[in-house]
Every structure is written in C-alpha cells, then in structure tokens.
Amino acid sequence: MPRKTKPIEIHPERFKAAQSAYNEAQAAKSSGDLTRMAGALNKLGEILNEPKVNGRPLTEIPQVTFEELCRIQCTLNEIASVLKCSPDTVERWCKRTYQLTFADSYQRFSEEGKSSLRRAQIKSALGGNATMLIWMGKQILGQQDRMNIVISPEKADELIDSAVAAHGLAKPETFGGLPIQDE
C-alpha cells in the first residue's frame, strides 16, 4: 500500500523559485553538466528547507537600552517592564543578540556598571566627601570602627555586682576560668 504523504504548503513565490531550480537541474542533467545540476539541486534544497515565517515579528529591543539597564543593576523583571515585553522575550533576545543566556549577558554588562560606580565613588571621596572617604576606606581597605573601652577593676566589679543584683542571680565564682576574689 503506498504511503500517504502530507502535501507541502508553500508560498507561491517560493514555489516559483523551487520550480525554476528544479527545471535548471533537469536541463543540466540532460546536457550532462553535473556541476550545474549539483548547484541547482543545492539551490532547490535551500528553497524547500527555508523556515516558514509564521507568527508575530520578533520583538526589537534597543541594545543600548538593555546594556544600560544592566549597568544600573536592574533585575530581569525590571528590564522587561521598561522594554514593555515579557522576561522570556528578553531571555530569547539575549540568545539571538549576544549568543549568551540572560544571566551571562547581565553579568557582563552589570560588571561594567559596578566599575563605573566605583570610579564615581572614588572621585567623590577624593573630592572631599568625608562620608564617602570613610565608606570607601571600610569597603576597600578593610577599615572598621573600633571602640576601645577601658574599665578599671573596681568599676568592673561594680558593674558585675549591679548586673547580678538586677537579675537576681548569684555572683559567679569564676570569670574566664579564673577565680573571682573579693577584697
């Protein structure tokens, strides 16, 4: 029993081009020009294998806008909202445009934003902004606020006694593994 094949739906323009390539291949075959026949068959294959263009046109996203949104650390949902499309559309656009996932594209451009921010912070700090100088010192140089409190032994005993009394506790016998001696 012969196999049933589904007819190929083809646009009239593509059909004309395919028919022309087929006729060219037949003419080349009858003349014995195998090189010309191979070229015509390749062309026919390209025409028949062209993807059908269906559905909506692809969403165009301004590349400069996308990159700038990444630089200022916008999330995927925020970027999609600004660009008036879905997060999935942004992800597919990144694949087409950069041949990278959204995460990889985002990392690339957000790092540029971080370096710009750091440059601006350093410029502000070096320009005399005391708050920025302190903050940058803590972030880059590992500086920290330290408070050194020195208490005399008498004051320490007084504080311990008042804390013990305030909480109704018994005075400890040792502190830090050393015996506490009353004088």
PAZAPA-4460 file (N, C-alpha, C; in steps of 0.05 Angstrom, whole numbers, plus 32768, in hexadecimal, padded with zeros to 4 digits):
% residues 183
    n_x    n_y    n_z   ca_x   ca_y   ca_z    c_x    c_y    c_z   seq   type   mol
   8011   7FE8   8000   8000   8000   8000   8012   8019   8000     1      M     A
   800D   802B   7FEE   801F   8043   7FED   801B   8054   8006     2      P     A
   8031   8060   800E   8031   8071   8025   8024   808C   801F     3      R     A
   8013   8095   8031   8007   80AF   802C   801A   80C5   8036     4      K     A
   801E   80D8   8025   8030   80EE   802D   801E   8107   802F     5      T     A
   8026   8117   8042   8018   8130   8046   8022   8145   8032     6      K     A
   8010   8152   8024   801A   8166   8011   8028   817D   801F     7      P     A
   803D   8187   8012   804C   819D   801D   803D   81B7   8016     8      I     A
   8039   81C7   802B   802D   81E2   8026   8045   81F4   8020     9      E     A
   8044   8202   800A   805A   8213   8002   804F   822D   7FF6    10      I     A
   805B   8243   7FFD   8053   825D   7FF2   8057   825D   7FD4    11      H     A
   8045   826A   7FC5   8048   826A   7FA8   8063   8274   7F9E    12      P     A
   806F   8287   7FAB   808A   8291   7FA3   809F   827C   7FA7    13      E     A
   809E   826E   7FBD   80B1   8259   7FC2   80AD   8242   7FAF    14      R     A
   8093   823C   7FA8   808D   8227   7F95   8099   822D   7F7A    15      F     A
   8097   8247   7F71   80A2   824E   7F57   80C1   824B   7F58    16      K     A
   80CD   8253   7F6D   80EA   8251   7F70   80F3   8234   7F70    17      A     A
   80E3   8223   7F7E   80EA   8206   7F7F   80E6   81F9   7F64    18      A     A
   80D1   8201   7F56   80CC   81F6   7F3B   80E2   81FE   7F28    19      Q     A
   80EB   8217   7F2A   8101   8220   7F19   811A   8211   7F1F    20      S     A
   8121   820C   7F38   8139   81FD   7F3F   8137   81E0   7F36    21      A     A
   811F   81D4   7F38   811A   81B9   7F2E   811F   81B7   7F10    22      Y     A
   8113   81CA   7F02   8116   81CA   7EE5   8133   81CE   7EDD    23      N     A
   8141   81DF   7EEC   815E   81E3   7EE7   816D   81C9   7EEB    24      E     A
   8166   81BA   7F00   8174   81A0   7F05   816E   818C   7EEF    25      A     A
   8155   818C   7EE5   814D   8179   7ECF   815D   8180   7EB6    26      Q     A
   815F   819A   7EB0   816D   81A2   7E98   818B   819B   7E9A    27      A     A
   8197   819F   7EB2   81B3   8199   7EB6   81B7   817B   7EB3    28      A     A
   81A4   816B   7EBD   81A7   814E   7EBB   81A6   8144   7E9E    29      K     A
   8194   814F   7E8F   8191   8147   7E73   81AA   814F   7E63    30      S     A
   81B7   8165   7E6B   81CE   816E   7E5C   81E8   8160   7E66    31      S     A
   81E5   8152   7E7D   81FC   8144   7E88   820E   8155   7E99    32      G     A
   8205   816E   7EA0   8215   8180   7EB0   820F   817A   7ECE    33      D     A
   821E   8168   7ED9   8219   8160   7EF5   821E   8176   7F09    34      L     A
   8231   8187   7F04   8237   819D   7F17   8220   81B0   7F18    35      T     A
   8215   81B7   7F01   81FE   81C9   7F00   81E6   81BC   7F0D    36      R     A
   81E2   81A2   7F08   81CC   8193   7F14   81CE   8193   7F33    37      M     A
   81E6   818E   7F3D   81EA   818E   7F5A   81E4   81A9   7F66    38      A     A
   81ED   81BF   7F59   81E6   81DA   7F63   81C9   81DF   7F63    39      G     A
   81BA   81D6   7F4E   819D   81DA   7F4C   818F   81CA   7F62    40      A     A
   8198   81B2   7F67   818C   81A1   7F7C   8191   81AD   7F97    41      L     A
   81A9   81B8   7F9B   81AF   81C5   7FB5   819C   81DD   7FB9    42      N     A
   8198   81EC   7FA4   8186   8203   7FA6   816A   81FA   7FAC    43      K     A
   8161   81E5   7F9F   8146   81DA   7FA4   8143   81D1   7FC1    44      L     A
   8158   81C4   7FCB   8157   81BB   7FE7   8155   81D3   7FFA    45      G     A
   8164   81E8   7FF4   8163   8200   8005   8148   820D   8005    46      E     A
   813B   820E   7FED   8121   821A   7FEB   810C   8209   7FFB    47      I     A
   810D   81EF   7FF8   80FA   81DE   8005   80FE   81DC   8023    48      L     A
   8117   81E0   802C   811D   81DF   8049   811C   81F9   8057    49      N     A
   8115   820F   8049   8113   8229   8056   80FE   8227   806C    50      E     A
   8103   8231   8083   80EF   8230   8098   80D7   8241   8090    51      P     A
   80BF   8237   8097   80A7   8247   8092   80A6   825E   80A6    52      K     A
   80A0   8275   809D   809E   828C   80AE   8081   828F   80B7    53      V     A
   807B   8286   80CF   8061   8289   80DA   8062   8298   80F4    54      N     A
   804B   82A0   80FE   804A   82AD   8118   8051   82CA   8116    55      G     A
   8053   82D5   812E   8059   82F2   8130   8076   82F7   8128    56      R     A
   807B   8310   8120   8097   8317   811C   80A6   8317   8137    57      P     A
   80C0   8313   8135   80D0   8313   814E   80D0   832E   815A    58      L     A
   80CF   832F   8175   80D0   8348   8184   80EB   8354   8181    59      T     A
   80EC   836D   8179   8106   837B   8177   810B   8389   8191    60      E     A
   8122   8384   819C   812A   8390   81B6   8143   83A1   81B0    61      I     A
   8142   83BA   81B7   815A   83CB   81B3   8171   83C1   81C4    62      P     A
   8186   83B9   81B6   819D   83AD   81C3   81AA   83C0   81D8    63      Q     A
   81AC   83D9   81D1   81B8   83ED   81E3   81A7   83F0   81FD    64      V     A
   818D   83EF   81FA   817B   83F1   8211   817E   83D9   8223    65      T     A
   817F   83C1   8217   8182   83A9   8227   819C   83AA   8236    66      F     A
   81B2   83B1   8229   81CC   83B1   8236   81CD   83C6   824C    67      E     A
   81C0   83DD   8248   81C0   83F1   825D   81B0   83E8   8275    68      E     A
   8199   83DA   8271   8189   83D0   8287   8199   83BB   8297    69      L     A
   81A9   83AB   8289   81BA   8398   8298   81CF   83A7   82A8    70      C     A
   81DA   83BC   829D   81EF   83CB   82AB   81E5   83D8   82C5    71      R     A
   81CB   83DF   82C5   81C1   83EB   82DE   81B3   83D6   82EF    72      I     A
   81BA   83BD   82EA   81B2   83A6   82FB   8194   83A1   82FC    73      Q     A
   8185   83A6   82E7   8169   839F   82E6   8166   8381   82E5    74      C     A
   8150   8377   82F1   814B   835A   82EF   813E   8353   82D4    75      T     A
   813C   8339   82CF   8130   8330   82B5   8113   833B   82B3    76      L     A
   8104   8339   82C8   80E8   8343   82C7   80E7   8361   82C3    77      N     A
   80F9   8370   82CF   80FA   838D   82CB   8102   8394   82AE    78      E     A
   8115   8385   82A3   811D   838A   8287   8106   8384   8275    79      I     A
   80F8   836E   8279   80E1   8367   8268   80CC   837C   826A    80      A     A
   80C7   8386   8282   80B3   839B   8286   80BA   83B4   8277    81      S     A
   80D3   83BD   8279   80DB   83D5   826B   80D9   83D1   824C    82      V     A
   80E0   83B9   8243   80E0   83B4   8226   80C4   83AC   821C    83      L     A
   80B0   83AA   822E   8095   83A3   8228   8093   8388   8219    84      K     A
   809F   8374   8226   809E   8359   821B   80A0   8346   8233    85      C     A
   809E   832C   822D   80A0   8318   8243   80BD   8312   8249    86      S     A
   80C2   8307   8261   80DD   82FE   8268   80E7   82E8   8254    87      P     A
   80D5   82D7   824C   80DD   82C2   8238   80E6   82CE   821E    88      D     A
   80D9   82E4   8216   80E1   82F2   81FD   80FD   82FD   8200    89      T     A
   8103   8308   8217   811E   8313   821C   8133   82FD   821B    90      V     A
   812C   82E6   8227   813E   82CF   8227   8143   82C5   820A    91      E     A
   812E   82C3   81FA   8132   82BA   81DE   8141   82CE   81CE    92      R     A
   813C   82E8   81D3   814B   82FD   81C5   8169   82FC   81CB    93      W     A
   8170   82F7   81E4   818C   82F4   81EC   8199   82DD   81DD    94      C     A
   818B   82C7   81DA   8196   82B0   81CB   819B   82B8   81AE    95      K     A
   8188   82C6   81A1   818B   82CE   8185   81A1   82E3   8182    96      R     A
   81A2   82F7   8194   81B3   830E   8191   81D0   8308   8199    97      T     A
   81D4   82FC   81B1   81EE   82F8   81BC   81F8   82DB   81BA    98      Y     A
   81E6   82C9   81B3   81EC   82AC   81B4   81F4   82A4   81D1    99      Q     A
   81E7   82B1   81E4   81EC   82AC   8201   81D1   82AB   820E   100      L     A
   81D0   829E   8225   81B7   829E   8235   81B4   82BA   8241   101      T     A
   819C   82BF   824B   8198   82D9   8258   81AB   82DD   826F   102      F     A
   81AF   82C8   827F   81C0   82C9   8297   81DD   82D1   828F   103      A     A
   81E7   82C5   8279   8202   82CB   8271   8204   82E7   8265   104      D     A
   81EF   82EF   8256   81EF   830A   824A   81EE   831F   8261   105      S     A
   81DC   8319   8275   81D9   832B   828B   81F3   832E   829B   106      Y     A
   8200   8318   82A0   8219   8319   82AF   822D   832A   82A0   107      Q     A
   822F   8327   8286   8242   8336   8276   823E   8354   8279   108      R     A
   8225   835D   8276   8220   837A   8276   821D   8385   8292   109      F     A
   8213   8375   82A5   8211   8380   82C0   822C   8384   82CD   110      S     A
   8240   8374   82C5   825B   8378   82CF   8266   8393   82C5   111      E     A
   825F   839B   82AD   8267   83B5   82A3   825B   83CB   82B4   112      E     A
   8242   83C7   82BC   8234   83DB   82CD   8241   83DD   82E8   113      G     A
   8249   83C6   82F3   8256   83C6   830D   8270   83D6   830C   114      K     A
   827F   83D2   82F7   8299   83E1   82F5   8294   83FF   82F2   115      S     A
   827F   8406   82E3   8278   8422   82E1   8270   842E   82FB   116      S     A
   8260   841F   830B   8258   8428   8325   8270   842C   8338   117      L     A
   8282   8419   8337   829A   841A   8348   82AB   8433   8340   118      R     A
   82AD   8438   8326   82BC   844F   831C   82AF   8469   8327   119      R     A
   8294   846A   8326   8286   8482   832F   828A   8486   834D   120      A     A
   8289   846F   835C   828C   8470   8379   82A8   847A   8380   121      Q     A
   82BC   8470   8373   82D7   8478   8379   82DB   8496   8372   122      I     A
   82CF   849E   835B   82D1   84BA   8353   82C4   84CC   8369   123      K     A
   82AD   84C3   8373   829F   84D2   8388   82B0   84D3   83A1   124      S     A
   82BB   84BC   83A9   82CB   84BB   83C1   82E4   84CD   83BF   125      A     A
   82F2   84CB   83A8   830A   84DB   83A4   8303   84F8   83A1   126      L     A
   82EA   84FE   839B   82E1   851A   8399   82DB   8526   83B4   127      G     A
   82DD   8516   83C9   82DA   8521   83E4   82C1   8518   83F2   128      G     A
   82B1   8507   83E7   8299   84FD   83F4   82A1   84EB   840B   129      N     A
   82A0   84F5   8424   82AA   84E6   843B   829B   84CC   843F   130      A     A
   8281   84CC   843B   8271   84B4   843F   827A   849F   842B   131      T     A
   827E   84A7   8412   8287   8494   83FD   82A4   848A   8403   132      M     A
   82B5   849C   840E   82D0   8494   8415   82CF   847E   842A   133      L     A
   82BE   8481   843E   82BC   846E   8454   82B1   8453   8449   134      I     A
   829C   8455   8439   828F   843D   842E   82A2   842E   841C   135      W     A
   82B0   843C   840A   82C3   842F   83F7   82DA   8423   8407   136      M     A
   82E3   8430   841C   82F8   8425   842D   82F0   840A   8439   137      G     A
   82D7   8409   8442   82CC   83F0   844D   82CA   83DA   8438   138      K     A
   82C0   83E2   8420   82BB   83CE   840B   82D5   83C4   83FE   139      Q     A
   82E7   83D6   83F7   82FE   83CF   83E8   8316   83C8   83FA   140      I     A
   831A   83D7   840F   8331   83D4   8420   832C   83C3   8439   141      L     A
   8313   83BA   843C   830C   83A9   8453   830D   83B8   846E   142      G     A
   830B   83D3   846D   830B   83E2   8485   82F0   83DD   8493   143      Q     A
   82F1   83E1   84AE   82D8   83DD   84BD   82D8   83F0   84D5   144      Q     A
   82C0   83F5   84DE   82BD   8405   84F6   82C3   83F3   850E   145      D     A
   82D4   83FC   8520   82DB   83ED   8538   82D8   83FF   8550   146      R     A
   82CD   83F3   8564   82CB   8402   857D   82DB   83F3   8592   147      M     A
   82EF   8400   859D   82FF   83F4   85B3   82F5   83FF   85CD   148      N     A
   82E9   83EE   85DD   82DE   83F6   85F6   82F0   83EB   860C   149      I     A
   82FA   83FD   861D   830C   83F4   8633   82FC   83F9   864D   150      V     A
   82FA   83E4   865C   82EC   83E6   8676   82FF   83DD   868C   151      I     A
   82FF   83EC   86A1   8310   83E5   86B8   8304   83CC   86C5   152      S     A
   8315   83BD   86D3   830B   83A5   86E0   82F5   83AB   86F4   153      P     A
   82F7   83C2   8701   82E2   83C9   8715   82C8   83CE   8707   154      E     A
   82C9   83DC   86F0   82B0   83E2   86E1   82A5   83C8   86D5   155      K     A
   82B6   83B5   86CD   82AD   839B   86C3   829E   838C   86D8   156      A     A
   82A9   838C   86F1   829C   837E   8707   8280   838B   870C   157      D     A
   8280   83A5   870C   8267   83B4   8711   8252   83AD   86FB   158      E     A
   825A   83AC   86E2   8247   83A5   86CC   823D   8388   86CF   159      L     A
   824F   8376   86D5   8247   835A   86D9   8233   8357   86F0   160      I     A
   823A   8364   8706   8228   8362   871E   820C   836E   8718   161      D     A
   820B   8385   870A   81F1   8391   8704   81E2   8380   86F0   162      S     A
   81EF   8373   86DC   81E1   8362   86C9   81D7   8349   86D6   163      A     A
   81E7   833D   86E8   81DE   8325   86F7   81C7   832B   8708   164      V     A
   81C8   8342   8716   81B2   834A   8728   8198   8350   8718   165      A     A
   819B   835D   8702   8184   8365   86F1   8175   834D   86E7   166      A     A
   8183   8337   86E2   8176   8320   86D7   8172   830A   86EC   167      H     A
   8178   8310   8705   8173   82FD   871B   8184   82E3   8718   168      G     A
   819C   82E6   870F   81AE   82CF   870C   81C2   82CE   8722   169      L     A
   81CE   82B6   8724   81E3   82B3   8738   81FD   82BD   872A   170      A     A
   820F   82C9   873A   8228   82D3   872F   8239   82BB   8726   171      K     A
   8244   82BC   870E   8254   82A6   8704   826D   82A2   8715   172      P     A
   8276   8289   8715   828E   8282   8724   82A7   8286   8713   173      E     A
   82A4   8283   86F9   82BA   8287   86E7   82B3   8299   86D0   174      T     A
   82C6   82A4   86C3   82C2   82B5   86AB   82D8   82AF   8698   175      F     A
   82D1   82A4   8681   82E5   829D   866D   82F7   8287   8677   176      G     A
   82ED   8276   8689   82FD   825F   8693   830E   8267   86AB   177      G     A
   830E   8280   86B3   831E   8289   86CA   830C   828E   86E1   178      L     A
   8315   8288   86F9   8304   828D   8711   8300   82AB   8716   179      P     A
   82E8   82B2   871F   82E3   82CD   8726   82E9   82D0   8743   180      I     A
   82F9   82E4   874A   8300   82E8   8766   82F4   8302   8770   181      Q     A
   82E7   8301   8786   82DD   8319   8792   82F3   8324   87A3   182      D     A
   82F5   833F   87A3   830B   834B   87B2   8300   8357   87CB   183      E     A
***
